[in-house]
Amino acid sequence: MSTNRRGSFRDLNAFFVFGALTVLLIHILGFFLAAQDDFPGNYNFEALSIILLRFGRSLFIFATGMLLFYWYKNKPIDWQKFWKKRWKNIILPYMAWTAIYTYFMYQTFDPGVLFPHFAHSLFTGSSFYHLYYIPLFIQLNLFFMLFKKPIERYLRLPLLSAVFVLQLVFYMAVNYLFTTASIDWDASVFLQAVQALYKYSNSHVYMYVFYFTLGAYAGLFVEKWRKITNKFWYGALILVLGISTYYIVSFLSGTLTYAEGLDIFAPLYFLYTSAIIFAFYPLSAFMGKLPVLGDRLAVVAKYNFAIYLLHPLVLFLLESYVIYRLNWPTSMLIIGLFAVTAPLSIFVFTSTLPSRWKRQRKEQPVFLKTPNV
């Protein structure tokens, strides 16, 4: 493994780019789906696209686990430096933009309104458009710090298979308890706490243990993982197409509602997302090796966090003040929003970084700098 981390591992760049773009497309389609009166479009196509593209977060979690264990495999870690880097590059920007989004939502500087909602949004990732992946990302790093050594020591295919089965059983239990079983969740404080954990399950690590563990296995045994995915990608692709067909037919026939299709914690969707990881990884690794496309993917993947963090604001502004002024068909508006949101998100993010301001100050012409007195 190369000791030079910058750009030396490109298997996952397409994963990050594809995951970010699916999240972006889902949020764009979600707006038009809710605004059918103003922007009539193909409801079935939009709804099915949202249902079938809701695997981006699982791709992120797998890729996060793989990178962490790939780069830090069997190495001692300076945890102070590890968390300092995340504090500077992830947590502080997230806190700042959560504050901005909270103000956008409530349009007030009243501390009694702003602070409670800011704190709630900060810990749940629920400000504006949901940003649940960022608090989840922090939890994943904490999980990595706590369990790095035992995972490196014990994680093999049998244990990975056991984690898969346990996650599947857990999803089955969750779906039964919260969709089928008749339980009075207000009967006790304990049941209320359980219900709250389910309500905000998007941003809790226990809902994604298998994806992170799968990434850990891939990072610890890269060559073996590549051989496994190259061997089974065709079968995984067939599984993806089969489950996709089931969702499409069930939705169009009315046996599956839109709300039911959005449940990524349904056991069938768990199989669907896992199969996508196996099917897409060889293609992602291949694309990362291409001389031109691989470089492009590396650049966009570098700004994956910027797209994820800033696209809610960009979409809000475009959807509120721009698209209503354009007499375009709905399909063209969707394409236009998709084309401009990612570049604008990257531009806004990089333009507001403190490091950018410091660099610009240092690069000012001599006559613009304040003289030392």
C-alpha positions as CSV (number, residue, x, y, z in Angstrom):
1,M,0.0,0.0,0.0
2,S,1.3,3.4,-0.9
3,T,2.4,5.7,2.0
4,N,1.4,8.7,-0.1
5,R,-2.3,9.0,0.6
6,R,-3.1,11.9,-1.8
7,G,-4.9,10.3,-4.8
8,S,-3.2,6.9,-4.5
9,F,-6.4,4.9,-3.8
10,R,-9.1,5.5,-6.4
11,D,-11.4,2.5,-6.1
12,L,-13.9,4.5,-4.2
13,N,-14.0,7.9,-6.1
14,A,-16.9,6.8,-8.3
15,F,-18.7,5.5,-5.1
16,F,-18.5,9.0,-3.5
17,V,-19.5,10.8,-6.7
18,F,-22.3,8.5,-7.5
19,G,-23.6,8.6,-3.9
20,A,-23.5,12.4,-3.8
21,L,-25.3,12.7,-7.1
22,T,-28.1,10.3,-6.2
23,V,-28.7,12.3,-3.0
24,L,-28.8,15.5,-5.0
25,L,-31.2,13.9,-7.6
26,I,-33.5,12.6,-4.8
27,H,-33.9,16.0,-3.3
28,I,-34.6,17.6,-6.6
29,L,-37.2,15.0,-7.6
30,G,-38.7,15.2,-4.1
31,F,-39.4,18.9,-4.6
32,F,-41.1,18.4,-8.0
33,L,-43.0,15.4,-6.7
34,A,-44.5,17.6,-4.0
35,A,-45.2,20.5,-6.4
36,Q,-47.1,18.6,-9.1
37,D,-49.7,21.4,-9.3
38,D,-47.1,24.0,-10.2
39,F,-44.7,21.6,-12.2
40,P,-46.7,18.8,-13.6
41,G,-44.6,15.8,-14.5
42,N,-44.5,12.0,-14.6
43,Y,-45.4,11.2,-11.0
44,N,-44.7,7.5,-11.3
45,F,-41.3,8.0,-12.8
46,E,-40.3,10.6,-10.2
47,A,-41.6,8.5,-7.3
48,L,-39.9,5.3,-8.5
49,S,-36.6,7.1,-9.1
50,I,-36.6,8.3,-5.5
51,I,-37.4,4.9,-4.2
52,L,-34.7,3.1,-6.2
53,L,-32.0,5.7,-5.6
54,R,-32.2,5.8,-1.8
55,F,-28.9,3.8,-1.3
56,G,-26.5,6.8,-1.3
57,R,-26.0,6.9,2.4
58,S,-25.2,3.2,2.5
59,L,-22.6,3.7,-0.2
60,F,-21.1,6.5,1.9
61,I,-21.0,4.4,5.0
62,F,-19.3,1.4,3.2
63,A,-16.8,3.7,1.6
64,T,-16.1,5.5,4.9
65,G,-15.4,2.2,6.7
66,M,-13.2,1.0,3.8
67,L,-11.1,4.1,3.8
68,L,-10.6,4.2,7.5
69,F,-9.4,0.6,7.7
70,Y,-7.4,0.8,4.5
71,W,-5.4,3.8,5.6
72,Y,-5.0,2.9,9.3
73,K,-4.7,-0.9,9.0
74,N,-2.7,-2.2,11.9
75,K,-1.2,1.2,12.6
76,P,-1.1,3.2,15.9
77,I,-3.1,6.4,15.6
78,D,-2.6,9.7,17.2
79,W,-6.3,10.2,18.2
80,Q,-5.8,13.8,19.2
81,K,-4.6,14.6,15.7
82,F,-7.3,12.3,14.2
83,W,-10.1,14.2,15.9
84,K,-8.5,17.6,15.5
85,K,-8.6,17.1,11.7
86,R,-12.3,16.1,11.8
87,W,-13.1,19.0,14.1
88,K,-11.6,21.5,11.7
89,N,-12.7,20.0,8.4
90,I,-16.1,18.5,9.2
91,I,-17.6,19.4,12.6
92,L,-17.0,23.2,12.5
93,P,-18.4,23.7,9.0
94,Y,-21.3,21.5,9.9
95,M,-22.0,23.6,13.0
96,A,-21.7,26.8,11.1
97,W,-24.1,25.8,8.3
98,T,-26.5,24.2,10.7
99,A,-26.8,27.6,12.4
100,I,-27.4,29.3,9.0
101,Y,-30.0,26.7,8.0
102,T,-31.7,27.0,11.4
103,Y,-32.0,30.8,10.9
104,F,-33.4,30.2,7.3
105,M,-36.0,27.9,8.8
106,Y,-37.3,30.1,11.6
107,Q,-36.3,33.6,10.4
108,T,-35.5,34.9,13.9
109,F,-32.6,35.7,16.2
110,D,-34.7,35.0,19.3
111,P,-32.5,32.8,21.5
112,G,-35.5,31.1,22.9
113,V,-36.4,29.8,19.5
114,L,-33.1,29.6,17.7
115,F,-30.9,27.8,20.3
116,P,-33.3,24.8,21.1
117,H,-33.9,24.2,17.4
118,F,-30.2,24.6,16.6
119,A,-29.2,22.1,19.3
120,H,-31.8,19.6,18.1
121,S,-30.8,20.0,14.4
122,L,-27.1,19.7,15.3
123,F,-27.5,16.3,17.0
124,T,-30.0,14.8,14.6
125,G,-28.9,16.3,11.3
126,S,-32.4,17.5,10.7
127,S,-31.8,21.2,9.8
128,F,-33.4,22.4,6.6
129,Y,-32.9,19.4,4.2
130,H,-31.7,16.6,6.4
131,L,-28.0,16.4,7.0
132,Y,-28.1,13.3,9.0
133,Y,-25.0,11.8,7.4
134,I,-22.6,14.2,9.2
135,P,-23.5,13.3,12.8
136,L,-23.6,9.7,11.6
137,F,-20.1,10.2,10.1
138,I,-18.9,11.4,13.5
139,Q,-20.5,8.3,15.2
140,L,-18.8,6.1,12.6
141,N,-15.4,7.6,13.5
142,L,-16.1,7.1,17.1
143,F,-17.1,3.5,16.4
144,F,-13.8,3.1,14.5
145,M,-11.8,4.4,17.4
146,L,-13.5,2.1,19.9
147,F,-13.5,-1.1,17.9
148,K,-10.5,-0.7,15.5
149,K,-8.3,-3.3,17.3
150,P,-10.9,-6.1,17.8
151,I,-12.2,-5.6,14.2
152,E,-8.7,-5.9,12.8
153,R,-8.1,-9.0,14.9
154,Y,-11.3,-10.9,14.5
155,L,-13.1,-9.7,11.3
156,R,-13.1,-12.5,8.7
157,L,-15.8,-13.8,6.3
158,P,-17.6,-15.9,9.0
159,L,-18.0,-12.9,11.3
160,L,-19.0,-10.6,8.4
161,S,-21.7,-13.1,7.4
162,A,-22.9,-13.2,11.0
163,V,-23.1,-9.4,11.1
164,F,-25.1,-9.5,7.9
165,V,-27.6,-12.0,9.4
166,L,-27.9,-10.0,12.6
167,Q,-28.5,-6.8,10.7
168,L,-31.2,-8.5,8.6
169,V,-32.9,-9.9,11.7
170,F,-32.7,-6.5,13.3
171,Y,-34.4,-4.8,10.3
172,M,-37.1,-7.5,10.4
173,A,-37.7,-6.8,14.1
174,V,-37.8,-3.1,13.6
175,N,-40.2,-3.3,10.7
176,Y,-42.5,-5.6,12.7
177,L,-42.5,-3.5,15.9
178,F,-43.1,-0.1,14.2
179,T,-45.3,-1.1,11.3
180,T,-47.2,-4.2,12.4
181,A,-47.3,-4.6,16.2
182,S,-49.9,-2.8,18.2
183,I,-47.8,-1.1,20.9
184,D,-48.7,1.9,23.0
185,W,-45.5,3.8,22.7
186,D,-46.6,6.4,25.2
187,A,-47.2,3.8,27.9
188,S,-43.7,4.3,29.5
189,V,-40.6,6.4,29.4
190,F,-38.7,3.4,28.1
191,L,-41.1,2.9,25.2
192,Q,-41.0,6.6,24.3
193,A,-37.2,6.4,24.2
194,V,-37.3,3.4,21.9
195,Q,-39.7,5.2,19.6
196,A,-37.4,8.3,19.6
197,L,-34.5,6.1,18.6
198,Y,-36.5,4.8,15.7
199,K,-37.8,8.2,14.7
200,Y,-34.2,9.5,14.3
201,S,-32.7,6.2,13.2
202,N,-31.4,7.8,10.0
203,S,-28.6,9.4,12.1
204,H,-27.7,6.5,14.4
205,V,-24.9,4.1,13.7
206,Y,-26.7,0.9,14.9
207,M,-28.8,1.0,11.7
208,Y,-25.8,0.7,9.5
209,V,-23.4,-1.6,11.3
210,F,-23.2,-4.1,8.4
211,Y,-22.3,-1.5,5.8
212,F,-19.5,-0.2,7.9
213,T,-18.3,-3.7,8.8
214,L,-18.4,-4.6,5.1
215,G,-16.3,-1.5,4.4
216,A,-13.9,-2.5,7.2
217,Y,-13.5,-6.0,5.7
218,A,-12.9,-4.5,2.2
219,G,-10.2,-2.1,3.6
220,L,-8.4,-4.8,5.6
221,F,-8.4,-7.3,2.8
222,V,-8.4,-5.2,-0.4
223,E,-7.1,-7.7,-2.8
224,K,-9.4,-10.4,-1.5
225,W,-12.3,-8.0,-1.6
226,R,-11.5,-7.1,-5.2
227,K,-11.5,-10.8,-6.2
228,I,-14.8,-11.4,-4.4
229,T,-16.6,-8.5,-6.2
230,N,-15.1,-9.4,-9.5
231,K,-16.4,-12.9,-9.1
232,F,-19.9,-12.1,-7.9
233,W,-20.7,-8.8,-9.5
234,Y,-22.8,-10.4,-12.2
235,G,-25.0,-12.3,-9.7
236,A,-25.3,-9.1,-7.6
237,L,-26.4,-7.2,-10.7
238,I,-29.1,-9.8,-11.4
239,L,-30.3,-9.4,-7.8
240,V,-30.4,-5.6,-8.1
241,L,-32.4,-5.8,-11.3
242,G,-34.7,-8.4,-9.8
243,I,-35.5,-6.4,-6.7
244,S,-35.8,-3.2,-8.8
245,T,-38.4,-5.0,-11.0
246,Y,-40.3,-6.1,-7.9
247,Y,-40.4,-2.5,-6.6
248,I,-41.5,-1.1,-10.0
249,V,-44.3,-3.7,-10.5
250,S,-45.5,-3.5,-6.9
251,F,-45.6,0.3,-7.0
252,L,-47.4,0.5,-10.4
253,S,-49.9,-2.2,-9.4
254,G,-50.7,-0.4,-6.1
255,T,-49.5,-3.1,-3.8
256,L,-46.6,-0.9,-2.6
257,T,-47.3,2.6,-1.5
258,Y,-44.8,5.5,-2.0
259,A,-44.2,5.7,1.8
260,E,-43.5,2.0,2.0
261,G,-41.0,2.2,-0.8
262,L,-39.0,4.9,1.0
263,D,-38.2,2.5,3.9
264,I,-34.5,1.8,3.4
265,F,-34.6,-0.3,6.5
266,A,-37.0,-2.8,5.0
267,P,-35.2,-6.2,4.7
268,L,-35.7,-6.3,1.0
269,Y,-34.1,-2.9,0.5
270,F,-31.2,-4.1,2.7
271,L,-30.6,-6.9,0.2
272,Y,-31.0,-4.4,-2.7
273,T,-28.4,-2.0,-1.3
274,S,-25.9,-4.7,-0.4
275,A,-26.2,-6.1,-3.9
276,I,-25.5,-2.6,-5.3
277,I,-22.3,-2.4,-3.4
278,F,-21.1,-5.7,-4.7
279,A,-22.2,-5.0,-8.3
280,F,-20.9,-1.4,-8.5
281,Y,-17.5,-1.8,-6.8
282,P,-15.7,-3.4,-9.8
283,L,-17.0,-0.7,-12.1
284,S,-16.0,2.0,-9.6
285,A,-12.4,0.6,-9.3
286,F,-12.2,0.4,-13.1
287,M,-13.3,4.0,-13.6
288,G,-10.8,5.2,-11.0
289,K,-8.0,3.7,-13.1
290,L,-8.9,5.5,-16.3
291,P,-6.5,8.3,-17.2
292,V,-8.9,11.2,-17.8
293,L,-12.2,10.1,-16.1
294,G,-10.3,8.8,-13.0
295,D,-8.7,12.3,-12.5
296,R,-12.2,13.9,-12.9
297,L,-13.7,11.6,-10.4
298,A,-10.9,12.3,-7.9
299,V,-11.5,16.0,-8.1
300,V,-15.3,15.7,-7.6
301,A,-14.9,13.1,-4.8
302,K,-12.6,15.6,-3.0
303,Y,-15.6,18.0,-2.8
304,N,-18.2,15.4,-1.9
305,F,-18.6,16.9,1.6
306,A,-19.2,20.4,0.0
307,I,-21.9,19.0,-2.2
308,Y,-23.6,17.2,0.6
309,L,-23.4,20.2,3.0
310,L,-24.3,23.1,0.7
311,H,-26.8,21.6,-1.8
312,P,-29.8,22.2,0.5
313,L,-29.2,26.0,0.5
314,V,-28.5,26.1,-3.3
315,L,-31.6,24.1,-4.1
316,F,-33.7,26.3,-1.7
317,L,-32.6,29.5,-3.4
318,L,-33.0,28.1,-6.9
319,E,-36.4,26.6,-6.2
320,S,-37.7,29.7,-4.4
321,Y,-36.4,32.5,-6.6
322,V,-35.4,31.1,-10.0
323,I,-37.4,28.2,-11.4
324,Y,-40.7,29.9,-11.0
325,R,-39.5,32.6,-13.4
326,L,-38.5,30.1,-16.1
327,N,-41.2,28.9,-18.5
328,W,-39.4,25.5,-19.0
329,P,-40.9,22.0,-19.0
330,T,-40.5,20.1,-15.7
331,S,-38.0,17.7,-17.2
332,M,-35.7,20.6,-18.3
333,L,-36.0,22.2,-14.9
334,I,-34.9,18.9,-13.2
335,I,-31.9,18.6,-15.6
336,G,-31.0,22.3,-15.1
337,L,-31.1,22.1,-11.3
338,F,-29.1,18.9,-11.4
339,A,-26.4,20.4,-13.6
340,V,-25.8,23.6,-11.7
341,T,-26.3,22.6,-8.0
342,A,-23.1,20.6,-7.5
343,P,-20.8,23.3,-9.0
344,L,-22.5,26.1,-7.1
345,S,-22.3,24.1,-3.9
346,I,-18.6,23.6,-4.3
347,F,-18.1,27.2,-5.2
348,V,-20.0,28.5,-2.1
349,F,-18.2,26.0,0.2
350,T,-14.7,26.8,-1.0
351,S,-15.4,30.5,-1.0
352,T,-16.4,30.5,2.6
353,L,-13.5,28.5,4.0
354,P,-11.4,30.4,6.5
355,S,-8.3,28.9,4.9
356,R,-9.4,30.5,1.6
357,W,-9.7,33.9,3.3
358,K,-6.2,33.6,4.9
359,R,-4.7,32.5,1.6
360,Q,-6.3,35.5,-0.2
361,R,-5.0,37.9,2.4
362,K,-1.5,36.5,2.0
363,E,-1.8,36.8,-1.8
364,Q,-3.0,40.5,-1.7
365,P,-0.8,43.0,-3.7
366,V,1.6,44.9,-1.5
367,F,-0.3,48.2,-1.8
368,L,-3.5,46.5,-0.5
369,K,-1.9,45.1,2.7
370,T,-2.1,47.1,5.9
371,P,1.3,48.5,6.7
372,N,3.0,47.5,10.0
373,V,3.1,50.5,12.3
